[in-house]
Structures are given as C-alpha cells and as structure tokens.
Amino acid sequence: MLGQLNLDFGKIAPNIPYILGGIQVTLLFTLLSALFGFALAIVLSFFKVSTFKPLRWFADVYTSIFRGTPLILQLALIYFATPQLTGYPISGLQAGVITFALNSAAYSSETIRGGILAVDKGQREAAQTLGVGYPMMMKDIILPQAFKNILPALVNDSIALLKDSALVSTVGALDVMRRAQIVAAEKFIYFEPLLLAGVIYYVLVMGLTLFARRFERRMRRSD
C-alpha cells in the first residue's frame, strides 16, 4: 500500500528538524492563549453571575459575538485590521494569541459560570452570614470547588485550542503547520510533511490529555 502511494520520507529528512522547531512556537502560542483567555474568562464569568445588569449584558454580547462568528474570520480581522486602525503592524503570533485568547474566553466563561452556579448556594449563604466578603468568598470557597467540577471541560477547551492553533499558519506564524507547508512547497511533495505535522499534533494532544488525566486524579485524591 505504501509503495502504491509512492511515499518517500527521505526527501524531507533534512527538513524534519525545521518542522520540529515549530513545536516551540505551537506550545508557546497555546500556553499564552490559554493563560490570557482563562484570565479573561474568569472576569467574564463574574460578570455573568453579577446582579449588575450592564455587566451581564456586556458579557452576554461579548460571548455571542465570539461564539457566533468563525474563528478564522476573527483572526483575519485582528491581523489585517489592527495595522489599519492603529498604524502599527503585529506579527502572526501576536495576532493569533490575541484572537485565540479572546475567543477561548467566550467559551470558557460559560463553563466557569456553570461551575460557579453548580456550587451549593448554602455555602454562599453561610459565608455571608459569617461576614466573609464577596471577593474572599469567590477566591477561597466558590472558585476552588467550581474548578474541580469543570476541570475536564477546561482540559477539552485546552486540547481544542492546541489543535486549532494550526490556523495561525494562515497569517504567517512559523508553527508546525506553517513549516510543514513551507517544506511541502519547496520539495513539491505534500503528503509526507503534512503527515509528519499530523503526527506531531497527535503526540502533543495525547501528551496533554495524559497529563490532564493524571492531574485530575491527583486532585480527586486530595479531596
């Protein structure tokens, strides 16, 4: 079967280190996007459970915009429109981090909101009775319990972020996907470098999945 497909990985062997070099860019992009997106998601989730209606409206409109438009459109707008609006160009990696952070925040905020509301209301009432302030109550009582409940969902969001990171190749970021495309264009062969890129993404996703499972089991043992 392989002979019929006429595969020859020897043609791209000298370029394999170049493609592997994109792993650092992919992981850096995923980490930064996840961190900024998670921080913004927490703020949005607070807005969504707030009794102040303008904050709830803002969070709901924000979520509807980023969940209701294609991710690649958001990426293109930020990459191409930012220089037009500000007069300062940004790199593909910067545009990708901004876009994915804003987008992932919209989805993760819904997950965190659900986790917060799932915590027994009696604990809030008990904290308020004891005079615990709202910020302290959320930090020390509500959020730790909510995060344990929503950890699997947050892990799924991170895995989706890692896979979708290949989209930054469309704006020139030298991630795994972009480097595979460059090698493919130089060698005039596409299956081998793209297949290698697929294997790299698969290994990264499986590694993240195994790490998350071990972390989740450790958290359960600590209960």
N, C-alpha and C positions, 0 to 999 in steps of 0.2 A: 504493500500500500504506500509506504513511504517512497519507494522507488518510483512508483507511478506519479506521485506528486512532485518528484524531482526536487526534493529538499536538499539544500547544501548549506549547512550552518558554518562550514569552513569559510565561506565568502564573507561572513560578518564577524568571524572570530576576532580579528584585530580591533573591531569596534565594540566588542562586548563590554570592556571596561568603561568606555564612553557612555554606553547606555546605563550601566550600573551606577555611574556617577549621578544619574538623575534621581536615584533613591533619596539622596540627601535633600534635594530640592523638594521632592514629593513629601517627605516626612516633615520638613520644616514648614512647608505650606499647610499641611494638615494640622500640625501642632498649633501654629499661630492662629489659624482659622477657628480651631476648636476652642482655644482659650478665650479669644476675644468674643466669639459667638456665645460661649457659655456665660461669660460675664454679662453680656447684654441680655441674654435670655433670662437671667435671674432678675434683672431690673424690670424687664417686660412682664415677667410673671407676677412681680409685686404690683405692677400697675393693674394687671388683670384681676387681682383679688382685692384691689383697693376699693374703698367706699366712695372715693372721689371720682365722679363720673368722667370728667375730662381725661383723666389718666387712663381709665378703662377704654374710652373711645379711641384715644391715641394708639394704645396697644392693639386694639382690635383692627383698626385701619392699617397699621403697620403690618400686622400678620397677614391680613387679606391681600395686601399688595405683593408681598414677597412669596406667598403661597399661591397666588393667582396668576403669576407671570413666569415664563420659562427662565430657568437659571442661566442659560447661555445668553439670553437677551439682557439680563441684569449685568452679566459680566461684560458684554459688549458696550452697554451704556456707560458703565463706570470706566472702562478702559479708554474708550474713544471720546466720551463726552467730558470727562474731567479736564483734560487739557484745554478743550474749547471753553469751558466755563471758568477755569481758574488761571489759565495761561501757563500751567506747569504740567509737563508730561509725567506719567507714572509708569513704572515697569509692569510687565505682565504679572510678576509675582505679587507686587503690591496690589494691583487691581484684583487679582484672584483672592488674596487674603481679605480685602475689604468686602468683596462680593459674597464670598462664602461665609464670612462671619455674620454679615447682615442677614443672609438667607437662613443659615442654620439657627440663628437666634429666634427667627419666627417660628420654626418647628419646635425647637427645644423649649421655648417658653410655654407652649401648650402642654408639653409633657410635664414640666416643672409645676405649672399651675394645677394640673390634675393631681400631682403628688402632694401638693400643699393642701388641697381641698380634701384629700383622702385621709389626712391625719385627723384623729378623733377630735371633735370640737370641744370635748370635755377638758382636754389638755390646755386649750387656749383659755377656756373659762377659769381653770384652776390657776393658770399663770397670771391672768388679770386680777383674780382675787388676791393673790399674793403680792400684787403690786409690781410685777415684772413688766418692764416697758416693752413696747412693740418691737423695736429693733432687737433687743436682747432675746425676746421670746422667739422671734423668727430664726435668729442665729443659733441659739443653743437648744431649742426644743423642737420647732417645727421642721426646719430645713434638714437637720440630720436624719430624722425619720423619713421625710419625703424622699431624700436622695437614695436611701436604702431600697425604697419601694420602686423607684423609677430607674435604678441603675441599668437594668437590662435594656430599657428603651433608649437611654442615653448612649449606651455602647452601640446599639444599632445605628443611631444617628452618626456616631463617630466613624463606623465602618462605611456607611453611605458617603460620608464626607471624603474618606480616603479614596473610595472608588471614583467618585465624581471629580476628584482633583485632576483627573486626566483632561478635563475641559480647559484648564489653564494653558494647555498646549496651543489652543486656538488663538491666544494673544501673545504667543512667543516665549512663554516661560519654559526654561530648559529642564522640564521634569522628565520622567521616564518615557512618557508617551511622545513628547516632542522630540527627544533624542532618537527614539526608535524611528520616527517619521523621517528625520534627517538622514539617518543611516540608510533607510529604505530608498530615499530619493537619490542618494549618492551611488548606491550599488544597483539600482534599478531592480531590486527584489523587495517584496513587501511582506510575504508570509513569515519568513524567518525572524526579522526584527520585531514585527508586531506580535508574533507568538511568544518571543522572549519577553516582551513587555507584559503580555498577559500572565506569564508565569511569575514574573516579579510582583505584579499586583496581587496575584493569588497568594503568594507566600506572605506578603505584607498583611493582607487581610486575615489570613489564618493565624498569623502570629499575634495580631491584635485581638482576635477572638479568643485564643487560648489564654492570653494574659488577662483579659477581662473576666473569663470564667474563673480563673484562679483568684483574682481579686474579689469577685463576688462571693466565692466560697469562704474566703478569709473573713469577709465582713459578716457573713452569716454565723460563723463560729464565734465571732466577737459579741454577738447578741446575748 
